[in-house]
Amino acid sequence: MPRETSYPQGTPSWVDLSTTDVPAAKEFYASLFGWTYEDHQMGPEMMFALAKVDGGVAGVIFTQHGEEKEMGAPPHWNVYVSVDDVDEVAGKVEDLGGKLIAGPFDVPQPGRMCVVQDPSGGFVQFWQPGEGAPVRVREEHGALCWAELLTEDQAGAEEFFTKLLGVGLETEAMPTTEGGDYHMLMAGDYPAAGIMDLPQELIDRGVPAHWEAYFRVDDAKSVVETATAQGGQVVFGPEVIPMVGTIAVFMDPQGAVFGIQEPEAG
C-alpha cells in the first residue's frame, strides 16, 4: 500500500471536501470507501473530519465557509498540487495570467499553501508539506489516484501550468469520450494530472472550469450501486477506458462531483 509524505512538483497530492452537511457526507463516503474519521470541532457551526484508510490520511471533509455559500458555490472537492517552494510558485502566478486568491500562508497539517485561479477560471491549491506532514494513502481503495482540470481553454491552461511549475506536457494522450484531446502534465517521466476540454453539456449548464478528483476502488460496479443507493447521482459511466480501467463520475447527495477508478486487471 503506497504511503507518501511528499510528491514531485506538479503532482496532485491532497483533497478536501467543502460541504453543507458534514455528518451526511461522512456517512456517504464511508459507505463507498470504508473511510474512518478523526473529528475536530472548529466552532459552533464549523467542523472538519480527517478521513483515514487503514491509519493513513485520505483527505478532509469540512463545513463549507459562509462566504462560499453567499457566492452560490456548491459543495465541491478541492485539489491540492504539491510544489517544492510555494512562495516561489505564488510569485509567478500573476505574471502568467493567473490570480493569487489567498496566501501563501502556513497551515497546521503542517505545511504551507496558497489558493490560485488559473487564467481559464479553475481554482487550485498549491501545497508545500512541512516537517512531520502526515502519511497519506495513495492508489489504494478509497485513496486519491488521479486529478484533472476541465477547462474551456485547454491550451491556455496547459501553458500556465507548464510554465508555472516547470513540468512537461504529454499531448499524445488518448482522446476523450466527447471527442476532444486529453493531455497530461508530466512530473519528469511520471503522468501527474490531466487537462481536457470542458464538455459542451457542462458549459451549457453553466459549469465553470474546475478540477475533479478521482479515488481508487477495488470494484467500480459495487461502488456505483452503493453510491446510487445512498443518494448519489451518476454523472458519467461506469465506462471501461483502455489502459485506464473502469471509471465513473458522481454527484454526491450534497452536490459535490468526484470520480472513481478501478484499474485494469494485471
N, C-alpha and C positions, 0 to 999 in steps of 0.2 A: 504493500500500500504506500504510494508516494506521499511523503510528508515534507513540507518545504517551509523555510523561513525567509527565503529570498528568491528572486526571479531575475532573469536577464531583462535589461531595459527594453520596454515596449511590450511586455507580457502582461495581459490581464491576470491579476493575482488575487483579487478580493471582490466581494459583492456584499451589498446590504440592501434591505428592502424597506422602503418608506411606505407605510400603510396606515389606513384609518382604523384598523381593528387588529391589534397585535395578538390577543388571545386566539381569535379565529384563524389568523394567518399561521400561527404556530401549529395549531391542530391540523390545518390543511397540509402544510409542508412536512410535518411529521408523518402523516399518513402516506406521503409519496416517497420520502427519502429516509425515513427512520430517524430523523433528527431528534436529539435530546437538547435541552436548553438550560442555560445558566441565566437567570433573570436578574435585571438591575432596574430599580425604580429611580428615575431622574427627576421626579416631581409628582404632584398630584395627578397630572394628566399625561405624563410622559414616561415611557419605559422602553427598555431595549432588552432583547433576548439574544444571547450568544448561542448560535446553532452549532452543534457538535456531531461528529461522526466518529464513533469509537475513540473518543477522547481528543481527536483533532478538531480544529475550528473550521467550519464550513462557510460561515457568514453571520450576518446580524439581521434581526428583524426589529424595527423601531417605529415609534409613533411618528406619523407624518407631522412636520412642523406647520404651525398655523399659517405662516407666510405662503407655503406651498398651496394649502387649501384655499386661501384667499385668491391666489392666482389661477385657481381652477385646475391645478396639476393633479392628475390621477395618481393613485398609488403606483409605485414603479420600483424596479430594481436599478441600483446604481452600480456601475462598473468602475473598478479602480485598476489603473495601469501602473505597473512598477517602473520606477526610474531610479537612476543612481544618485542624482542630485536634484531634488525638487525645486530648489531656489533657482538653479541654472535653467531648468526647463521653463519655469514660470516667467523668467526674464525674457524669454524668446517668443512667448505666445502672441503678444500683440503685434510685434514686428512681422509675424507671419499671417496676420489677419484674423487671429482668434481673439477671444475676450477672456481676461482673467477675472473670474466671478468672485473668488474668495481665496485668501491665503497668499503665500504659504503660511501654514500655522502648525504647531505641534499638537498631537493628539495622544491620549494616554494608552494606546494599544501595545507598545509605544511606536511612534513614528512621526512623520511629517508629511503634509499633504497640501494640495491646492485643488480648486474646482475651476474647470475651464470649459468654455463653449467654443467649439471649432467653427471655422468660417461657414460651414454648411448648416450650423444650428444645433448640432448634437452636443450634449453635456457629457463630460467625462471627468473623473477624479484621477490625479496623479499622486502616487504613493511612494514614499521612501521609508522603508522599515528602519526602526531604531534598534538599539541593543536590547535583546530579550524579547523580540517580537514573537508572538505565539506561533506554534507549529500549525500549519494549515494543511488540510487534506486536499488532494488533487487527483482527479481522474479515477475516482472510485465511486461506488453508488452513493448518490447524494452530494457529491462534491462538484465544484466548478470544473468544467473541462474545456470550455470554449467561450468566446465572446466575439460579437461582430457589430459593426456600425452599419446601419441602414440610412442612406442619405440620398437627397436629390442631386447632390454634386459629388459624385464619386471621385472624379479626377481632382477636384479641389481639395477634398478631404485627404486623399492619398498624398498629395503634395505637402499639405500641412503636417501630417503625422510623420512622414519620412524625413522631412527637414527638421522638425522639432525634436524628434527622438533619435535621429541618426540611424534609422533602421532601413532595411531593404524592402522591396515590393515584388511579390510574385504575381505576374499578370497572366500566367498560363493556367491558372486555376480553372476548375470546371464552371460551365455556365449555370446560372440559377434556374429554378423551375419556371420562372417568369420569362426566361429568355435573355436576361442581362448577363453581364460578366461578373464573376466572383473573384476578387483579388485578395491577396493575403499580405499583411505586414510580416516581415521576417526578422526575428531576433537572431542574427547570424544565419545558420542553416535551419533554424527552428521556426516553423509556422506559428506565429504568435496570436494573430487575430485576423478576422475577415472584414472586408469592406465591400458593400454591394449597393446597387440602386434600390431605393425605397420603392416597393411595388406600387403601381398606379392605384390599385384598390385602396391602399392605405393613404396615399396622397388625397384621393377623393374624399376620404373620411376625415381629413384634416389632421392626420397623424404626422408629427414633425420628425425630423432626423433624430435618431436615438440609437443607443447601444442595447443589444439583447444578450442576456447571459444564458448559457446552456449548462445543464447539470448531467453528469454521467449517471446512467441507470443500468441495471442488470437485465431488465425485461421491460421494454418500452410498451408492449401491449398491456401488461398488467398495470403500469403506471397510468396509461391513458384511461383504462377502466376505472381505476381508483380516483383519478382527478375528476372525471365527469360525475362519478357517484358522490363526490364531496362538494359539488357545486362549481367546479371549474369548467371552462369552455374551451374546446379545441379550436384554435385559430388556423392551424396548418398540420396536415399529416394525420396519423403517422405515415411516413413515406421512407422507402429504402433509397438511400443515395449511394451510388457506387464509391468505394474506397472510404466512405464515411461511416455508414451504418444506417440505423433507423433513427429518424429524428421526428419530433413533433413540437409544436409551439402552442402554448396555452395562455388563457387569461384566467388568473386566479379569482376567487369569489369577490375580492375587493377591487379587482380591475387591473392588477399588475401583470405584465406579459413576461413570459420566460420560456425557455426551451429545454428539451431533454435530448440526450443522445445515447443510444445503445450501440456500441461499436460492432463492426463486423466480426463474425466468428473467426478465430485464428489470428 
